[in-house]
Amino acid sequence: MTRAVDHFADRLRAAPQSRLQRSAAAEALGLARELARRAQRMEDPSGEPREMPDAGMFAAADQITVAAHDLSLVLKDEVELAEAVALVAEAQKRAGV
């Protein structure tokens, strides 16, 4: 998953501000929130997940990197890993970067 996330994050960092404003940053934030939610659910299934805050379009790459790292620490098997990688690929495609 690290490779896919790093690639997406690098593309976000290299994207022009206009692309980030159109949809890329929002898509990245949505992905970061989903990855964080999954990690929190795995760590504490009975707890209520906290939503990752919107730190601005220029922080989106860092947010997906942090959320993916947290999730990778709690993934239990290859199926969960494949699902997470698919989420990253889909979000990157929708972001257009």
Biotite code that builds the C-alpha atoms (Angstrom):
import biotite.structure as struc

atoms = struc.array([
    struc.Atom([0.000, 0.000, 0.000], chain_id="A", res_id=1, res_name="MET", atom_name="CA", element="C"),
    struc.Atom([2.891, 2.315, 0.710], chain_id="A", res_id=2, res_name="THR", atom_name="CA", element="C"),
    struc.Atom([3.888, 2.532, -2.933], chain_id="A", res_id=3, res_name="ARG", atom_name="CA", element="C"),
    struc.Atom([0.357, 3.422, -4.085], chain_id="A", res_id=4, res_name="ALA", atom_name="CA", element="C"),
    struc.Atom([-0.077, 6.031, -1.361], chain_id="A", res_id=5, res_name="VAL", atom_name="CA", element="C"),
    struc.Atom([3.357, 7.548, -1.953], chain_id="A", res_id=6, res_name="ASP", atom_name="CA", element="C"),
    struc.Atom([2.600, 7.805, -5.674], chain_id="A", res_id=7, res_name="HIS", atom_name="CA", element="C"),
    struc.Atom([-0.742, 9.511, -5.048], chain_id="A", res_id=8, res_name="PHE", atom_name="CA", element="C"),
    struc.Atom([0.792, 11.858, -2.466], chain_id="A", res_id=9, res_name="ALA", atom_name="CA", element="C"),
    struc.Atom([3.634, 12.782, -4.826], chain_id="A", res_id=10, res_name="ASP", atom_name="CA", element="C"),
    struc.Atom([1.152, 13.519, -7.597], chain_id="A", res_id=11, res_name="ARG", atom_name="CA", element="C"),
    struc.Atom([-0.863, 15.732, -5.247], chain_id="A", res_id=12, res_name="LEU", atom_name="CA", element="C"),
    struc.Atom([2.243, 17.634, -4.185], chain_id="A", res_id=13, res_name="ARG", atom_name="CA", element="C"),
    struc.Atom([3.138, 18.231, -7.837], chain_id="A", res_id=14, res_name="ALA", atom_name="CA", element="C"),
    struc.Atom([-0.381, 19.201, -8.904], chain_id="A", res_id=15, res_name="ALA", atom_name="CA", element="C"),
    struc.Atom([-1.164, 22.824, -9.677], chain_id="A", res_id=16, res_name="PRO", atom_name="CA", element="C"),
    struc.Atom([-3.347, 24.692, -7.217], chain_id="A", res_id=17, res_name="GLN", atom_name="CA", element="C"),
    struc.Atom([-6.172, 24.812, -9.761], chain_id="A", res_id=18, res_name="SER", atom_name="CA", element="C"),
    struc.Atom([-6.293, 21.004, -9.913], chain_id="A", res_id=19, res_name="ARG", atom_name="CA", element="C"),
    struc.Atom([-6.286, 20.763, -6.131], chain_id="A", res_id=20, res_name="LEU", atom_name="CA", element="C"),
    struc.Atom([-9.131, 23.272, -5.928], chain_id="A", res_id=21, res_name="GLN", atom_name="CA", element="C"),
    struc.Atom([-11.238, 21.499, -8.554], chain_id="A", res_id=22, res_name="ARG", atom_name="CA", element="C"),
    struc.Atom([-11.378, 18.107, -6.918], chain_id="A", res_id=23, res_name="SER", atom_name="CA", element="C"),
    struc.Atom([-8.044, 16.489, -6.149], chain_id="A", res_id=24, res_name="ALA", atom_name="CA", element="C"),
    struc.Atom([-7.687, 17.819, -2.608], chain_id="A", res_id=25, res_name="ALA", atom_name="CA", element="C"),
    struc.Atom([-11.275, 16.961, -1.703], chain_id="A", res_id=26, res_name="ALA", atom_name="CA", element="C"),
    struc.Atom([-10.831, 13.459, -3.079], chain_id="A", res_id=27, res_name="GLU", atom_name="CA", element="C"),
    struc.Atom([-7.614, 13.020, -1.107], chain_id="A", res_id=28, res_name="ALA", atom_name="CA", element="C"),
    struc.Atom([-9.273, 14.238, 2.087], chain_id="A", res_id=29, res_name="LEU", atom_name="CA", element="C"),
    struc.Atom([-12.125, 11.797, 1.534], chain_id="A", res_id=30, res_name="GLY", atom_name="CA", element="C"),
    struc.Atom([-9.625, 8.983, 1.126], chain_id="A", res_id=31, res_name="LEU", atom_name="CA", element="C"),
    struc.Atom([-7.678, 10.037, 4.227], chain_id="A", res_id=32, res_name="ALA", atom_name="CA", element="C"),
    struc.Atom([-10.877, 10.110, 6.241], chain_id="A", res_id=33, res_name="ARG", atom_name="CA", element="C"),
    struc.Atom([-11.911, 6.662, 5.028], chain_id="A", res_id=34, res_name="GLU", atom_name="CA", element="C"),
    struc.Atom([-8.492, 5.139, 5.746], chain_id="A", res_id=35, res_name="LEU", atom_name="CA", element="C"),
    struc.Atom([-8.469, 6.743, 9.210], chain_id="A", res_id=36, res_name="ALA", atom_name="CA", element="C"),
    struc.Atom([-11.994, 5.513, 9.908], chain_id="A", res_id=37, res_name="ARG", atom_name="CA", element="C"),
    struc.Atom([-11.018, 1.965, 8.964], chain_id="A", res_id=38, res_name="ARG", atom_name="CA", element="C"),
    struc.Atom([-7.935, 2.062, 11.161], chain_id="A", res_id=39, res_name="ALA", atom_name="CA", element="C"),
    struc.Atom([-9.922, 3.350, 14.134], chain_id="A", res_id=40, res_name="GLN", atom_name="CA", element="C"),
    struc.Atom([-12.604, 0.697, 13.672], chain_id="A", res_id=41, res_name="ARG", atom_name="CA", element="C"),
    struc.Atom([-9.962, -2.047, 13.647], chain_id="A", res_id=42, res_name="MET", atom_name="CA", element="C"),
    struc.Atom([-8.231, -0.665, 16.727], chain_id="A", res_id=43, res_name="GLU", atom_name="CA", element="C"),
    struc.Atom([-11.423, -0.086, 18.707], chain_id="A", res_id=44, res_name="ASP", atom_name="CA", element="C"),
    struc.Atom([-14.507, -1.699, 17.137], chain_id="A", res_id=45, res_name="PRO", atom_name="CA", element="C"),
    struc.Atom([-16.806, -0.413, 19.868], chain_id="A", res_id=46, res_name="SER", atom_name="CA", element="C"),
    struc.Atom([-15.555, 3.183, 19.742], chain_id="A", res_id=47, res_name="GLY", atom_name="CA", element="C"),
    struc.Atom([-16.879, 6.003, 17.623], chain_id="A", res_id=48, res_name="GLU", atom_name="CA", element="C"),
    struc.Atom([-14.314, 7.010, 14.968], chain_id="A", res_id=49, res_name="PRO", atom_name="CA", element="C"),
    struc.Atom([-13.157, 10.607, 14.999], chain_id="A", res_id=50, res_name="ARG", atom_name="CA", element="C"),
    struc.Atom([-13.228, 12.414, 11.675], chain_id="A", res_id=51, res_name="GLU", atom_name="CA", element="C"),
    struc.Atom([-9.942, 13.646, 10.286], chain_id="A", res_id=52, res_name="MET", atom_name="CA", element="C"),
    struc.Atom([-10.148, 17.434, 10.047], chain_id="A", res_id=53, res_name="PRO", atom_name="CA", element="C"),
    struc.Atom([-9.795, 19.359, 6.823], chain_id="A", res_id=54, res_name="ASP", atom_name="CA", element="C"),
    struc.Atom([-6.309, 20.858, 7.138], chain_id="A", res_id=55, res_name="ALA", atom_name="CA", element="C"),
    struc.Atom([-6.485, 22.546, 3.738], chain_id="A", res_id=56, res_name="GLY", atom_name="CA", element="C"),
    struc.Atom([-5.723, 21.540, 0.204], chain_id="A", res_id=57, res_name="MET", atom_name="CA", element="C"),
    struc.Atom([-1.955, 21.729, 0.613], chain_id="A", res_id=58, res_name="PHE", atom_name="CA", element="C"),
    struc.Atom([-2.037, 19.221, 3.492], chain_id="A", res_id=59, res_name="ALA", atom_name="CA", element="C"),
    struc.Atom([-4.043, 16.577, 1.626], chain_id="A", res_id=60, res_name="ALA", atom_name="CA", element="C"),
    struc.Atom([-0.976, 14.590, 0.534], chain_id="A", res_id=61, res_name="ALA", atom_name="CA", element="C"),
    struc.Atom([0.311, 14.428, 4.098], chain_id="A", res_id=62, res_name="ASP", atom_name="CA", element="C"),
    struc.Atom([-3.093, 13.449, 5.411], chain_id="A", res_id=63, res_name="GLN", atom_name="CA", element="C"),
    struc.Atom([-3.406, 10.431, 3.132], chain_id="A", res_id=64, res_name="ILE", atom_name="CA", element="C"),
    struc.Atom([0.155, 9.416, 3.986], chain_id="A", res_id=65, res_name="THR", atom_name="CA", element="C"),
    struc.Atom([-0.495, 9.530, 7.737], chain_id="A", res_id=66, res_name="VAL", atom_name="CA", element="C"),
    struc.Atom([-3.862, 7.776, 7.493], chain_id="A", res_id=67, res_name="ALA", atom_name="CA", element="C"),
    struc.Atom([-2.446, 5.028, 5.265], chain_id="A", res_id=68, res_name="ALA", atom_name="CA", element="C"),
    struc.Atom([0.465, 4.480, 7.645], chain_id="A", res_id=69, res_name="HIS", atom_name="CA", element="C"),
    struc.Atom([-1.909, 4.165, 10.599], chain_id="A", res_id=70, res_name="ASP", atom_name="CA", element="C"),
    struc.Atom([-4.093, 1.715, 8.697], chain_id="A", res_id=71, res_name="LEU", atom_name="CA", element="C"),
    struc.Atom([-1.130, -0.376, 7.560], chain_id="A", res_id=72, res_name="SER", atom_name="CA", element="C"),
    struc.Atom([-0.201, -0.942, 11.214], chain_id="A", res_id=73, res_name="LEU", atom_name="CA", element="C"),
    struc.Atom([-3.534, -2.615, 11.988], chain_id="A", res_id=74, res_name="VAL", atom_name="CA", element="C"),
    struc.Atom([-4.337, -4.503, 8.779], chain_id="A", res_id=75, res_name="LEU", atom_name="CA", element="C"),
    struc.Atom([-4.852, -8.171, 9.527], chain_id="A", res_id=76, res_name="LYS", atom_name="CA", element="C"),
    struc.Atom([-4.515, -9.894, 6.167], chain_id="A", res_id=77, res_name="ASP", atom_name="CA", element="C"),
    struc.Atom([-3.934, -9.598, 2.434], chain_id="A", res_id=78, res_name="GLU", atom_name="CA", element="C"),
    struc.Atom([-7.644, -9.107, 1.723], chain_id="A", res_id=79, res_name="VAL", atom_name="CA", element="C"),
    struc.Atom([-7.772, -5.969, 3.864], chain_id="A", res_id=80, res_name="GLU", atom_name="CA", element="C"),
    struc.Atom([-4.563, -4.756, 2.249], chain_id="A", res_id=81, res_name="LEU", atom_name="CA", element="C"),
    struc.Atom([-5.973, -5.310, -1.244], chain_id="A", res_id=82, res_name="ALA", atom_name="CA", element="C"),
    struc.Atom([-9.130, -3.382, -0.300], chain_id="A", res_id=83, res_name="GLU", atom_name="CA", element="C"),
    struc.Atom([-7.072, -0.456, 0.971], chain_id="A", res_id=84, res_name="ALA", atom_name="CA", element="C"),
    struc.Atom([-4.897, -0.404, -2.160], chain_id="A", res_id=85, res_name="VAL", atom_name="CA", element="C"),
    struc.Atom([-8.040, -0.428, -4.310], chain_id="A", res_id=86, res_name="ALA", atom_name="CA", element="C"),
    struc.Atom([-9.430, 2.545, -2.365], chain_id="A", res_id=87, res_name="LEU", atom_name="CA", element="C"),
    struc.Atom([-6.227, 4.478, -3.017], chain_id="A", res_id=88, res_name="VAL", atom_name="CA", element="C"),
    struc.Atom([-6.234, 3.655, -6.738], chain_id="A", res_id=89, res_name="ALA", atom_name="CA", element="C"),
    struc.Atom([-9.889, 4.615, -7.127], chain_id="A", res_id=90, res_name="GLU", atom_name="CA", element="C"),
    struc.Atom([-9.419, 7.904, -5.293], chain_id="A", res_id=91, res_name="ALA", atom_name="CA", element="C"),
    struc.Atom([-6.388, 8.789, -7.360], chain_id="A", res_id=92, res_name="GLN", atom_name="CA", element="C"),
    struc.Atom([-8.300, 8.099, -10.555], chain_id="A", res_id=93, res_name="LYS", atom_name="CA", element="C"),
    struc.Atom([-11.227, 10.271, -9.416], chain_id="A", res_id=94, res_name="ARG", atom_name="CA", element="C"),
    struc.Atom([-8.779, 13.024, -8.373], chain_id="A", res_id=95, res_name="ALA", atom_name="CA", element="C"),
    struc.Atom([-7.288, 13.085, -11.842], chain_id="A", res_id=96, res_name="GLY", atom_name="CA", element="C"),
    struc.Atom([-3.675, 13.259, -10.740], chain_id="A", res_id=97, res_name="VAL", atom_name="CA", element="C"),
])
